Amino acid sequence: MAQAEQPERTRSDRRVTVDDVRQLMGSSTPHFALQLRNRIASLIADLPADDPARRLGEQEIARLESLAFTGEVRGEGFQDGQRLLPSVNDHEQPRRVPGATF
């Protein structure tokens, strides 16, 4: 998944909407969570604090950071004889690394 945005979404004469944020949220998995976080952050960066798209985007950024660092469990969980993957950890905290990633 690229961090580049669709040109239609970044036109200066087009307002960012809640649907724009939701479209990016729809493909969230642990593997792509940080790329999606960055795309949403760029998309909402210039919106006012009370804008609905910005508020939803900020909530989604927090969820994506948690998803990226703690993973997810789908289905019915693990069965007898299986163990959770090490990446699935409720205690892991998101880490910020300085640089051009965000």
Contact map, one row per residue, 1 for C-alpha under 8 A:
111000000000000000000000000000010010000000000000000000000000000000000000000000000000000000000000000000
111100000000000000000000000000000010000000000000000000000000000000000000000000000000000000000000000000
111110000000000000000000000000000011011000000000000000000000000000000000000000000000000000000000000000
011111000000000000000000000000000000001000000000000000000000000000000000000000000000000000000000000000
001111101100000000000000000000000000001000000000000000000000000000000000000000000000000000000000000000
000111111100000000000000000000000000000000000000000000000000000000000000000000000000000000000000000000
000011111110000000000000000000000000000000000000000000000000000000000000000000000000000000000000000000
000001111110010000000000000000000000000000000000000000000000000000000000000000000000000000000000000000
000011111110010100010000000000000000000000100000000000000000000000000000000000000000000000000000000000
000011111111010000000000000000000000000000100000000000000000000000000000000000000000000000000000000000
000000111111110000000000000000000000000000000000000000000000000000000000000000000000000000000000000000
000000000111111000000000000000000000000000000000000000000000000000000000000000000000000000000000000000
000000000011111000000000000000000000000000000000000000000000000000000000000000000000000000000000000000
000000011111111100000000000000000000000000000000000000000000000000000000000000000000000000000000000000
000000000001111110000000000000000000000000000000000000000000000000000000000000000000000000000000000000
000000001000011111010000000000000000000000110000000010000000000000000000000000000000000000000000000000
000000000000001111111000000000000000000000000000000110000000000000000000000000000000000000000000000000
000000000000000111111100000000000000000000000000000111010000000000000000000000000000000000000000000000
000000000000000011111110000000000000000000000000000010000000000000000000000000000000000000000000000000
000000001000000111111111000000000000000000000000000000000000000000000000000000000000000000000000000000
000000000000000011111111100000000000000100100000000010011000000000000000000000000000000000000000000000
000000000000000001111111110000000000000000000000000000000000000000000000000000000000000000000000000000
000000000000000000111111111000000000000000000000000000000000000000000000000000000000000000000000000000
000000000000000000011111111100000001001100000000000000000000000000000000000000000000000000000000000000
000000000000000000001111111100000001000000000000000000000001000000000000000000000000000000000000000000
000000000000000000000111111100000000000000000000000000000000000000000000000000000000000000000000000000
000000000000000000000011111110000000000000000000000000000000000000000000000000000000000000000000000000
000000000000000000000001111111011001000000000000000000000000000100000000000000000000000000000000000000
000000000000000000000000001111111000000000000000000000000000000000110000000000000000000000000000000000
000000000000000000000000000111111000000000000000000000000000000100111011000000000000000000000000000000
000000000000000000000000000011111100000000000000000000000000000000010000000000000000000000000000000000
100000000000000000000000000111111111000000000000000000000000000000010000000000000000000000000000000000
000000000000000000000000000111111111100000000000000000000000000110110000000000000000000000000000000000
000000000000000000000000000000111111110000000000000000000000000110010000000000000000000000000000000000
111000000000000000000000000000011111111000000000000000000000000000000000000000000000000000000000000000
001000000000000000000001100100011111111100000000000000000000000100000000000000000000000000000000000000
000000000000000000000000000000001111111110000000000000000001100110000000000000000000000000000000000000
001000000000000000000000000000000111111111000000000000000000000000000000000000000000000000000000000011
001110000000000000000001000000000011111111100000000000000000000000000000000000000000000000000000000000
000000000000000000001001000000000001111111110000000000001000100000000000000000000000000000000000000000
000000000000000000000000000000000000111111111000000000001100100000000000000000000000000000000000000001
000000000000000000000000000000000000011111111000000000000000000000000000000000000000000000000000000000
000000001100000100001000000000000000001111111100000000000000000000000000000000000000000000000000000000
000000000000000100000000000000000000000111111110000011001000000000000000000000000000000000000000000000
000000000000000000000000000000000000000011111110000001000000000000000000000000000000000000000000000000
000000000000000000000000000000000000000000111111000000000000000000000000000000000000000000000000000000
000000000000000000000000000000000000000000011111101011000000000000000000000000000000000000000000000000
000000000000000000000000000000000000000000000111111001000000000000000000000000000000000000000000000000
000000000000000000000000000000000000000000000011111001100000000000000000000000000000000000000000000000
000000000000000000000000000000000000000000000001111101100000000000000000000000000000000000000000000000
000000000000000000000000000000000000000000000011111111100000000000000000000000000000000000000000000000
000000000000000011000000000000000000000000000000011111110000000000000000000000000000000000000000000000
000000000000000111101000000000000000000000010010001111111000000000000000000000000000000000000000000000
000000000000000001000000000000000000000000011011111111111100000000000000000000000000000000000000000000
000000000000000000000000000000000000000000000000111111111110000000000000000000000000000000000000000000
000000000000000001001000000000000000000000000000000111111111000000000000000000000000000000000000000000
000000000000000000001000000000000000000110010000000011111111100000000000000000000000000000000000000000
000000000000000000000000000000000000000010000000000001111111110000000000000000000000000000000000000000
000000000000000000000000000000000000000000000000000000111111111000000000000000000000000000000000000000
000000000000000000000000100000000000100000000000000000011111111100000000000000000000000000000000000000
000000000000000000000000000000000000100110000000000000001111111110000000000000000000000000000000000000
000000000000000000000000000000000000000000000000000000000111111111000000000000000000000000000000000000
000000000000000000000000000000000000000000000000000000000011111111100000000000000000000000000000000000
000000000000000000000000000101001101100000000000000000000001111111110000000000000000000000000000000000
000000000000000000000000000000001100100000000000000000000000111111111000000000000000000000000100000000
000000000000000000000000000000000000000000000000000000000000011111111110000000000000000000001100000000
000000000000000000000000000011001000000000000000000000000000001111111111000000000000000000000000000000
000000000000000000000000000011111100000000000000000000000000000111111110000000000000000000000100000000
000000000000000000000000000001000000000000000000000000000000000011111110000000000000001110011100000000
000000000000000000000000000000000000000000000000000000000000000001111111000000000000001111111000000000
000000000000000000000000000001000000000000000000000000000000000001111111100000000000001110000000000000
000000000000000000000000000001000000000000000000000000000000000000100111110000000000000100000000000000
000000000000000000000000000000000000000000000000000000000000000000000011111010000000000100000000000000
000000000000000000000000000000000000000000000000000000000000000000000001111110000000000000000000000000
000000000000000000000000000000000000000000000000000000000000000000000000111110000000000000000000000000
000000000000000000000000000000000000000000000000000000000000000000000000011111000000000000000000000000
000000000000000000000000000000000000000000000000000000000000000000000000111111100000000000000000000000
000000000000000000000000000000000000000000000000000000000000000000000000000111110111000000000000000000
000000000000000000000000000000000000000000000000000000000000000000000000000011111110000000000000000000
000000000000000000000000000000000000000000000000000000000000000000000000000001111100000000000000000000
000000000000000000000000000000000000000000000000000000000000000000000000000000111110000000000000000000
000000000000000000000000000000000000000000000000000000000000000000000000000001111111000000000000000000
000000000000000000000000000000000000000000000000000000000000000000000000000001101111100000000000000000
000000000000000000000000000000000000000000000000000000000000000000000000000001000111110100000000000000
000000000000000000000000000000000000000000000000000000000000000000000000000000000011111100000000000000
000000000000000000000000000000000000000000000000000000000000000000000000000000000001111110000000000000
000000000000000000000000000000000000000000000000000000000000000000001110000000000000111110000000000000
000000000000000000000000000000000000000000000000000000000000000000001111100000000001111111000000000000
000000000000000000000000000000000000000000000000000000000000000000001110000000000000011111110000000000
000000000000000000000000000000000000000000000000000000000000000000000100000000000000000111110000000000
000000000000000000000000000000000000000000000000000000000000000000000100000000000000000011111000000000
000000000000000000000000000000000000000000000000000000000000000000001100000000000000000011111100000000
000000000000000000000000000000000000000000000000000000000000000001001100000000000000000000111110000000
000000000000000000000000000000000000000000000000000000000000000011011000000000000000000000011111000000
000000000000000000000000000000000000000000000000000000000000000000000000000000000000000000001111100000
000000000000000000000000000000000000000000000000000000000000000000000000000000000000000000000111110000
000000000000000000000000000000000000000000000000000000000000000000000000000000000000000000000011111010
000000000000000000000000000000000000000000000000000000000000000000000000000000000000000000000001111110
000000000000000000000000000000000000000000000000000000000000000000000000000000000000000000000000111111
000000000000000000000000000000000000000000000000000000000000000000000000000000000000000000000000011111
000000000000000000000000000000000000010000000000000000000000000000000000000000000000000000000000111111
000000000000000000000000000000000000010010000000000000000000000000000000000000000000000000000000001111
